[in-house]
Amino acid sequence: MVLSLMNKDKFLHVVKVSMESSPYFQLVSSSDAYRAVPPGASAPVRIRFTPSKNKDYCHELVCLTARERIVVPIRAIGARAVLDFPAQLDFSKCPVKVSTQQTLLVRNVGARAARYQLSTQSPFSVVPATGALGAGDTVQVTVAFHPLASGAHCGSLAVCCSSGEERIHTKLQGEAVDVNIGLSPNSVELDKTFTSMSSHRTLFIENRSNITAHFQWKAFATEEEENEAKRRQCLLRPPKEVSQENFPEEKETEKVKGFCGDHSALLSSMDKEKMVKVQEDPMLFSDDIFFLEPMEGEIRPNCSAEIKVTFKPLEALEYGSVAYCSISGCESRLPLQLRGEGQGPLVELSSHTLNLGNVFVNTPHVYEVKLMNQGAIDAPFTCLPSATNLGLCFKFAPEEGIIAAGGSQSVQISFSATVLGSFEEEFQFSVAGSPTPAILTIKGSVTAPSLHFDLAELDFGDISFGFPYTQRCRLTNSSAVPLTFQLRMSDDGTQPAVDSVDQIRRDTDPAWSKGIHFHVEPREFTINPSGGTILPQGHRDIEVTLCSNTVMEFYRRLLVDLEGIGKGVASLIITARCLVPELQVSSPVVLCDECHLKVPYERKILIRNPSHLPGCYGLIPQKRKEDSAVLYSSPKPCGIVQPQSTAEIPVVVAVQALGTHRTNVLIGVFGDERNPLRAQLRSSGRLAEISPSPRLAELGRIPAPQPVDELHPPKFKPQPPKERRTSLDCAATRWRHFRTGQEEAARALKEVQDFTHSSGAESFNILPLPGVLQPGESQQVTSTFSGHLNTTCNVPELCHMEGGSTSEVLVPRAASRVSSSLSPQEINCGSQASLRDRRELKEPAQKVEEEAKALEEEERRKEEERQKKGKKSVSVGKQPPIPAKGKTKTRENKETKIPKKETKIPERKESKASEGKKIKASEKKDTKASERKETKIPEKKEDKDPKKAEPKAPKKGEPKAIKKGGTEIP
């Protein structure tokens, strides 16, 4: 298949032709290819169709240009069923309202089975309407022609198959004619008949045709009216028969068993049955006055039927009705006019018109009329009241009664007018049995007292939106009676208006940006007083206040209602013009440079009013978001600017982000919210200046902890870690949060160290870690360091400021050895078990104690022998003299080290216990030897303070000092 794309434009277009992947449809050229189509030229598109089954296929071809997207649907239709219907079916001439039928033999000449549906229009019908017909099968179809109106009729028989074939239409035509059937006569008029009697007449229906005619007396002229009456009867008139009174058996069952059943289902069922009956009702003629017999029947060809008419009047009225005879063979129902008149009592008035002339308001008047019965029977009468306001002012006595034949009845009429003006009222006296009432007409005029204003017009001139203005007038009563009045304004609303003072108090009201929303019209006028009583020849001063919430020109009336007299007796014209002053921003750009972040700054926006009317303004609240760069508000956002003056709006600005910002500020004008004033805040944000002092903290060299052996070492007091305090200074700005980087400092020191196998660990401590600096405040930060032996490093301490930069302080740190010496070089500790033996010792604790006692005795004995011989010996634990600074020999500074792999915790505890007992035994013999001198460590000038020299308690995570032989070893 070939499809042509034509370019009807004046320019070259590039077209992209594409098609979704399908096993049945493919583009001969490559898909998604672009084609250039010159103006007025066409480009062919070839599509290959490869069907797999005999069925319908569909697909889409998409042509995309730079300006539009064209979708071309592709359809392929498979095999179809074909039903052999004639092209035309003619019924010729047929009697109207008579059904004529023709039968068709339909064959499926297609290659596919068909499920068909037949449809036609009135007055044609077809049977069957639906069915299924296989290929080559036949079926009989009956088409009926039942015209309800005479003349030529045509229609169409539509055949629709479910497989998607096109509809087959067979033309239907026929002509309906009326036959010769009529009424004789077609109008019946009966004589006057008393209400207690009846009269009769006879008529005929003549059939002069060759068909048998069926007739019915109907109540409606057409079938459409009859159907409409049925519909109204089903919808508007509930079935009266369906009630619990019609179920006596169920009612008695409830009384005996003592429960109430649910009749909703039963009532619903009865309601449906009633609706079905209404639809099946032939709607025959029915009347309470006229009766026809028989109501329906058949008339043979060239025959007639006799019909009897009966008239029974209920009242003395003229009755008329129409019965319609529906006859087959006649298009229209034949109307039968029925007329009759009933005779009743005759009542007349002595005067049909009563003229009262001029009467005063609220003044009682009494009049009299007579009712006369000129008939031969009694006449019951009733006075029908009037529904008008003035008709309620009339009273009749008596209001009802019975007038004897030939007699009369006097009726008194009382009248007290409460409404001003001329009047003419009709009052009816209804007589039972009489078709028309007796009518009495009363007319006259009611005058009112004099009441007037001292001004012809009350002009407010130009007024400002939302500002109240007051004018005064005087209402004078020039009559001789007191008047109670009520004032009201024409075309005024009910919801109170909003004035500028109330609007200023609501600074967050959305009316500043969206306008005032009223559910109903606003009440813009206030009248004081709005009512009261004015004495004869008196007056009352009236104040009218106008607070307009509508920009418009006012032309209203102040109306005066008098109690008991009327409404709108007097009026006063009120005019005004409401305007909104054009306010201006004196300086539309407000500068706020070099602002510290989150620090409030106050600026002022000037509002100028060059008009002659006061204006009301309000700062529209800012729509804040989480990422708002600038926040602004006002402690006094609303106000009033007088004519030819200027007002100030204080604005508090807080910059939240670094950089330069431009923020639009909207100022609403009361009454002109759609055109707010605009100002621009130009601001820039910067950080607070926080710097550490000093930049370099020198700690010098500090003692480092040393490993010790299992022997009794010399006693020494380790130096505490050195501290260095650094000061953080903050410029005069808002509070700033800082956090010193202890982890960064530890990480920097670890990078410069070459060894990681040391038994000790570096200790860093910075206090405080976080904090808050007020403007102009300084904060001391203490840095503590405990290092390894002979370690020198420069560790940077980092101070992070929240939302800002990071400052660095370089702290040089060094750790040195603590020197100690032993004199003499040889220490006799007696006979002791080797470390390996003690590690392998597994005897119980009692045996260990016995051996310790034996060693102690042996040591004491050897000591006594040495003292007797006069040999010089040094007790264990005696401290040698302290060598001079810098002259300590290297051999004396050596310390015995115990390999870690041979050390076990239980054996060390046992050796410590035995060694401690030996030392105690030797100290008992020699008191001089029990005194120990502490090794003094040279102190630097920085450590002269004794408080600083005291060792601090170990912190969490640091190793505690172990006491061994009176010496603390960290």
BELNORSUL-V814590 format. One record per run of one state. SS is the DSSP state (a for helix, b for strand, c for the rest). FROM is the first residue (numbers start at 1). LEN is the number of residues. Records with the same first field share a line. If there is no record, write none. Layout:
BEGIN
SS: FROM-LEN  FROM-LEN
END
This chain:
BEGIN
c: 1-1  7-6  20-5  28-5  38-4  50-7  65-4  77-6  84-4  96-4  109-5  120-4  128-2  134-4  146-5  162-6  178-3  185-2  190-3  195-4  208-5  219-4  237-7  247-1  258-6  281-3  285-5  294-2  300-3  312-4  317-1  328-6  344-3  350-3  361-3  374-5  385-6  398-2  404-4  417-4  432-2  435-3  448-3  454-3  465-3  478-5  490-5  497-3  506-5  515-7  524-1  529-2  535-4  548-5  563-3  580-3  586-3  597-3  610-5  620-10  634-4  642-3  656-3  670-7  687-3  694-2  704-12  717-5  731-5  753-10  768-2  774-4  787-4  802-4  817-18  840-5  870-30  903-2  926-1  931-4  936-5  944-2  950-12  965-2  970-1
b: 2-5  13-7  25-3  33-5  42-8  57-8  69-8  83-1  88-8  100-9  114-6  124-4  130-4  138-8  151-11  168-10  181-4  187-3  193-2  199-9  213-6  284-1  290-4  296-4  303-9  316-1  318-10  334-10  347-3  353-8  364-10  379-6  394-4  400-4  408-9  421-11  434-1  438-10  451-3  457-8  468-10  483-7  495-2  522-2  525-4  531-4  539-9  553-10  566-14  583-3  589-8  600-10  615-5  630-4  638-4  645-11  659-11  677-10  690-4  696-8  716-1  722-9  736-6  763-5  770-4  778-9  791-11  806-11  935-1  962-3  967-3
a: 223-14  244-3  248-10  264-17  391-3  500-6  511-4  742-11  835-5  845-25  900-3  905-21  927-4  941-3  946-4
END
